[in-house]
Amino acid sequence: MKLWGGRFNTEPDKLAEKFTASISFDSRLAKFDCIGSIAHVKMLGKQSIIPLKDASRIVKALQFILAKIEAGKFKIDPSCEDIHTNIEKEVIKLAGQAGKKMHTARSRNDQIALDEKLYLKEEIKIIIKKLEESVENLKKFSNKNKDMVIPGFTHLQHAQPVKFTEYIGAYIEMLKRDISRFKDTFKRLNYMPLGACALAGTSFPIDRNFVSRALGFTMPTKNTLDSVSDRDHVIEFVSACAILSIHLSRFAEEMILWSTKEFAYIEISDAFTTGSSIMPQKKNPDIFELIRGRTGRIYGGLVGLLTLMKGLPLAYNSDMQEDKIHLFSVADSILDSLDIFSEVVSHIKLNNACIKKSMFKDYTEAVEIANYLTKKGLNFKDAHTIAGKLVLYCLKMDKDFSELTIADFKKYSDKFTENVFDVLKVKYAGNLR
């Protein structure tokens, strides 16, 4: 069974039929195909485009199929070229000849655009929820270590001491922007394309506003050609996933570094690490490495989509069938990464002793010493020079700032008084501004 074929004299070549089929991947849209079709058929009946009794039969058949899909009991027929054909075939089995009226005033072009948008709306809601859970778990991780001060880094060199809460807070801000980005994507995709048909609309007296309201869209799309040829919503979703994956990957990279013997800032629970097949002592941060690695798969999906769409003339082209392969791969990858990220964060322990040891003789208070002198009346340039000379002195003497005497400080400026040691205490006090 095909949704087309009356104009052809010859059966499709088997190899061509296999090459053009999309049932192997678009079957994931079965649920949304039913939901969209139910709204469409109800509209057809309301508008007297098909008899109400036929509409009722079709809707009942679709609801039965939808229940089987949601229960995981619907069998996909691989001989069908796509999921739309598969669903329609089942509807005709259940509703008889009335089922053949289901596709009135609709094309596969606007149908697939609708299915994708319904799919994306659901996926975005799930991702936002998982992001909110991740933010909460990061907050718990932060609060558990709220009194800790760690070295802040630039160029992977110790820069200035920072509160651990501020460090984690940076990632919380990133994820909050991701939430906002997905919400914005949702707003822009929430326009209902059904009714555009192949590209030029239909002469049937359809009610697009009815379908739009029934499916929870803001309103129908305005241009029929754009409705069937637009994949901005897919690209924007995948782009938002790519940016989110940057944030997850950056966090993962730092946890990988921090778990090394050279840093030893953290200990990751055994339940979230792996061993080596040859080296008995190994404890590898594979979870974070794979979060970092999945980023490549997500970037690949984005590049694939951009390349797919870059040269397509209006309106629909079969190239666009390939968008779902990239979309599903990216959606699965980002959901898997978010699931494990949210969980593993709860199983990291800070090694306070190692962190404090790493900050001894790291001279990250040098900026505050320069600020101290500036507040005493020196210009910042000269204060910066004096603080730098103090660092050189400490390196030569193999001493930390805290091990200097007031006499040592006064060798470089008479602006120093005993209260300079208050500036030095801040590194370990956990009360940084």
C-alpha positions in Angstrom: 0.0 0.0 0.0 1.2 3.5 -0.9 -0.2 6.9 -0.5 0.5 7.5 -4.2 0.8 5.4 -7.4 -2.3 5.9 -9.6 -0.2 7.8 -12.2 2.4 5.0 -12.6 2.3 2.1 -15.0 5.3 0.2 -13.5 6.0 -1.1 -10.0 8.9 0.6 -8.2 12.3 -1.0 -8.5 13.0 -2.9 -5.3 16.3 -1.2 -4.8 14.8 2.2 -5.4 11.9 1.3 -3.0 14.3 0.3 -0.3 16.5 3.4 -0.8 13.5 5.9 -0.6 11.8 4.2 2.4 12.0 6.0 5.7 10.0 3.5 7.9 13.2 2.3 9.6 13.6 5.7 11.4 10.4 7.7 11.1 8.4 5.0 12.9 9.4 6.9 16.1 6.9 9.5 15.1 4.0 7.0 15.2 2.4 8.4 18.3 2.5 12.0 17.0 1.2 10.9 13.6 -1.9 9.5 15.4 -2.3 12.6 17.6 -2.1 14.9 14.6 -4.4 12.8 12.5 -7.1 12.7 15.2 -7.2 16.5 15.3 -7.2 16.6 11.5 -10.1 14.1 11.1 -12.2 15.8 13.8 -11.8 19.0 11.8 -12.8 17.2 8.6 -16.0 16.0 10.2 -16.8 19.4 11.9 -16.4 21.1 8.5 -18.6 18.5 6.7 -15.7 17.7 4.4 -16.3 14.0 5.3 -19.4 12.6 7.0 -19.4 12.8 10.8 -20.0 9.0 11.0 -16.9 8.4 8.9 -14.8 10.8 11.0 -16.0 9.0 14.1 -14.9 5.6 12.8 -11.5 7.0 11.8 -10.9 8.7 15.2 -11.8 5.5 17.1 -9.4 3.5 14.9 -6.7 6.1 15.5 -7.3 6.1 19.3 -7.1 2.3 19.3 -3.8 2.4 17.4 -2.5 5.2 19.7 -3.2 3.1 22.8 -1.3 0.2 21.3 1.6 2.5 20.4 1.8 3.9 24.0 1.6 0.4 25.4 4.5 -0.7 23.1 2.3 -3.2 21.4 1.9 -1.7 17.9 3.8 -3.6 15.3 5.5 -1.6 12.6 5.2 -3.0 9.1 8.6 -2.7 7.5 7.0 -3.2 4.0 5.4 0.3 4.4 7.5 3.1 3.0 6.9 5.4 5.9 5.0 5.7 9.2 2.1 7.6 7.6 1.4 4.8 5.2 1.7 2.3 8.1 -0.8 4.2 10.3 -3.2 4.7 7.4 -3.0 1.0 6.4 -4.1 0.1 10.0 -6.9 2.7 10.1 -8.4 1.2 6.9 -8.2 -2.3 8.4 -10.2 -1.0 11.5 -12.5 1.6 9.9 -13.0 0.1 6.5 -13.5 2.3 3.5 -14.1 5.3 5.7 -10.4 5.1 6.6 -9.5 6.0 3.0 -10.9 9.5 3.7 -8.4 10.3 6.5 -5.9 11.9 4.1 -8.4 14.4 2.6 -7.1 18.0 2.6 -3.6 16.9 3.7 -0.2 16.0 2.2 2.6 14.0 3.6 4.6 17.2 3.4 2.5 19.2 6.0 1.8 15.9 7.9 5.5 15.2 8.6 6.1 18.9 9.5 3.3 18.6 12.1 4.6 15.2 13.4 8.1 16.7 13.9 6.8 19.7 15.7 4.7 17.6 18.0 7.7 15.4 18.7 9.9 18.4 19.4 7.4 20.0 21.8 7.4 16.9 23.9 11.2 16.5 23.8 11.8 20.1 24.8 9.5 19.7 27.8 11.5 16.6 28.9 14.8 18.3 28.4 13.8 21.4 30.3 12.7 19.2 33.2 16.0 17.3 33.2 17.9 20.6 33.1 16.0 21.9 36.1 16.9 18.6 37.9 20.5 19.1 37.0 20.5 22.7 38.3 19.0 21.5 41.6 21.7 18.8 41.9 24.4 21.3 41.2 23.0 23.5 43.9 23.1 20.6 46.4 26.7 19.8 45.4 27.6 23.5 45.9 25.8 23.9 49.2 27.5 20.7 50.5 30.8 22.5 50.0 29.7 26.1 50.6 32.7 26.9 52.9 35.3 25.7 50.5 37.6 28.1 48.6 39.4 26.7 45.5 41.9 28.1 43.0 40.3 29.9 40.1 42.1 29.2 36.8 42.9 31.2 33.7 45.1 29.5 31.1 44.9 26.5 33.4 47.1 28.4 35.8 46.1 29.4 39.3 44.7 32.9 39.0 42.6 34.0 42.0 40.9 32.1 44.9 37.2 31.7 44.4 34.4 30.3 46.4 33.4 26.8 45.3 29.8 28.0 45.3 30.8 30.6 42.7 32.6 28.0 40.6 29.5 25.8 40.5 27.4 28.9 40.1 29.0 29.5 36.7 27.7 26.1 35.5 24.3 26.8 37.0 24.1 30.0 35.0 25.1 28.1 31.8 22.3 25.6 32.3 19.8 28.3 33.1 20.6 29.9 29.8 20.1 26.5 28.2 16.7 26.3 29.7 15.9 29.8 28.4 17.2 28.8 24.9 15.0 25.7 24.8 12.0 27.7 25.9 12.6 30.2 23.1 12.9 27.4 20.6 9.6 26.0 21.8 8.0 29.4 21.2 9.2 29.7 17.7 8.3 26.2 16.6 4.8 26.3 18.2 3.0 27.2 15.0 0.8 24.6 13.3 1.7 23.7 9.7 -1.1 21.4 8.8 -3.3 22.8 6.0 -0.4 23.8 3.9 -0.8 20.4 2.1 1.9 19.8 -0.5 2.8 23.5 -0.8 -0.2 25.6 -1.9 -2.9 24.9 0.6 -6.2 23.3 -0.3 -9.5 24.2 -1.8 -11.4 22.4 0.9 -13.0 24.6 3.6 -10.6 23.5 6.4 -10.4 25.1 9.8 -6.7 25.4 10.6 -7.5 27.4 13.8 -9.5 24.4 15.2 -6.6 22.0 14.5 -4.1 24.5 16.0 -6.1 24.8 19.2 -6.7 21.1 19.5 -3.0 20.4 19.3 -1.9 23.2 21.7 -0.2 25.4 19.1 -0.1 29.2 19.3 -1.6 29.6 15.9 -1.4 28.2 12.3 1.6 29.1 10.2 1.1 31.9 7.7 2.9 30.8 4.5 2.2 27.5 3.0 5.5 27.1 1.1 7.4 27.9 4.2 5.3 25.5 6.3 6.4 22.4 4.4 10.0 23.5 3.5 10.9 24.9 6.9 13.2 22.9 9.2 14.4 25.8 11.3 12.7 24.3 14.3 14.8 21.1 13.9 18.0 23.1 13.3 17.3 25.4 16.3 16.6 22.5 18.6 19.8 20.7 17.6 21.7 23.9 17.9 20.4 24.4 21.5 21.4 20.8 22.2 24.9 21.5 20.8 25.3 24.6 23.1 24.1 22.6 26.0 26.6 19.8 25.2 29.4 22.4 25.3 28.4 23.2 28.9 28.2 19.6 29.9 31.5 18.8 28.1 33.3 21.7 29.8 32.2 20.5 33.3 33.2 17.0 32.3 36.6 18.1 31.2 37.3 19.8 34.6 36.1 16.8 36.6 38.4 14.6 34.5 41.3 16.9 35.2 40.4 17.2 38.9 40.2 13.4 39.3 43.8 12.9 38.2 46.6 12.2 40.7 48.2 15.5 39.7 45.1 17.5 40.8 43.4 15.1 43.2 40.7 17.7 43.9 37.8 15.2 43.7 36.9 11.6 44.2 34.2 10.1 42.0 32.2 7.3 43.4 33.3 3.8 42.3 29.8 3.3 40.9 30.5 5.9 38.3 34.0 4.9 37.3 35.6 2.0 35.5 38.8 0.0 35.7 41.4 -1.2 33.2 41.5 -4.6 31.6 45.3 -4.7 32.2 46.2 -2.2 34.9 44.7 -3.2 38.3 45.2 0.2 39.9 43.2 2.2 37.4 40.0 4.2 38.3 38.9 5.9 35.1 36.3 8.8 34.9 34.6 7.1 31.9 31.2 8.8 32.5 32.6 12.2 32.1 34.8 11.2 29.1 31.7 9.8 27.4 29.7 13.0 28.2 32.6 14.9 26.5 32.7 12.4 23.7 28.9 12.6 22.9 29.4 16.2 22.1 31.0 15.2 18.8 27.9 13.2 17.9 25.7 16.2 18.6 27.9 18.6 16.6 27.8 16.1 13.7 24.0 16.2 13.8 24.0 20.0 13.6 26.5 20.1 10.7 24.6 17.4 9.0 21.3 19.4 9.2 22.9 22.6 8.1 24.5 20.9 5.1 21.2 19.2 4.3 19.2 22.4 4.1 21.7 24.9 2.7 20.9 24.5 -1.0 17.3 23.4 -1.1 14.9 25.3 -3.4 11.3 25.8 -2.3 9.3 23.9 -1.4 9.6 20.3 -0.1 12.5 18.1 -1.3 13.1 14.5 -0.4 16.5 15.4 1.0 14.6 16.6 4.1 13.6 13.1 4.9 17.2 12.7 6.2 16.6 15.4 8.9 15.0 12.8 11.3 18.2 10.7 11.4 20.2 13.6 12.8 17.3 14.8 15.0 16.7 11.5 16.7 20.4 10.9 17.2 21.0 14.3 18.8 17.8 14.1 21.0 18.8 10.6 22.3 22.4 11.7 23.0 21.5 14.9 24.9 18.9 13.1 27.0 21.3 10.3 27.9 24.0 12.8 28.8 21.6 14.9 30.9 20.4 11.8 32.8 23.9 10.6 33.7 25.2 14.1 34.4 22.5 14.9 36.9 23.1 11.6 38.7 26.9 11.6 38.8 27.1 15.1 40.2 25.6 13.7 43.4 28.5 11.2 43.6 31.5 13.5 43.6 33.4 14.3 46.8 35.8 17.3 47.2 39.3 16.5 48.6 39.6 19.5 50.8 43.1 18.7 52.0 44.5 18.4 48.5 42.8 21.6 47.4 44.2 23.6 50.3 47.7 22.1 49.7 47.6 23.1 46.1 46.9 26.7 47.1 49.9 26.9 49.4 52.6 29.0 47.6 50.4 29.6 44.6 50.4 33.4 45.3 46.8 33.8 44.1 46.4 36.6 46.7 48.7 38.8 44.7 45.8 40.7 43.1 44.4 41.5 46.6 47.8 42.7 47.7 47.9 45.0 44.7 44.4 46.2 45.6 45.4 46.7 49.2 48.2 49.1 48.2 45.9 50.9 45.7 43.4 51.5 48.6 46.3 52.9 50.6 46.9 55.5 47.9 49.2 54.0 45.3 48.2 53.9 41.6 47.4 50.4 40.5 50.3 50.1 38.1 52.9 50.6 40.8 50.9 48.5 43.2 50.9 45.7 40.6 54.7 45.9 40.2 55.2 45.8 44.0 53.0 42.7 44.3 54.9 41.1 41.4 58.2 41.7 43.2 56.9 40.2 46.4 56.0 37.0 44.4 59.6 36.9 43.0 60.9 37.2 46.6 58.7 34.4 47.8 59.8 32.2 45.0 63.4 32.9 45.7 62.9 32.2 49.5 60.5 29.3 48.9 57.9 30.9 51.1 54.1 31.5 51.0 52.8 35.0 51.5 51.5 33.9 54.8 55.1 33.0 56.0 56.4 36.6 55.4 56.9 39.1 58.2 55.7 42.7 58.2 59.4 43.6 57.7 59.5 41.5 54.5 56.5 43.4 53.2 57.9 46.8 54.1 61.0 46.2 52.1 58.8 46.8 49.1 56.5 49.6 50.3 56.0 51.5 53.5 52.3 51.4 52.8 52.1 47.9 54.3 50.9 47.6 57.8 49.9 44.6 60.0 46.4 44.5 58.5 47.9 43.2 55.2 47.7 39.7 56.8 43.9 40.1 56.9 44.1 40.1 53.0 46.0 36.8 53.1 43.5 35.1 55.4 40.7 35.4 52.9 42.1 32.6 50.7 41.3 29.9 53.3 38.5 31.6 55.2 35.6 30.8 52.7 34.4 34.4 53.0 35.5 35.9 49.7 33.5 38.7 48.4 
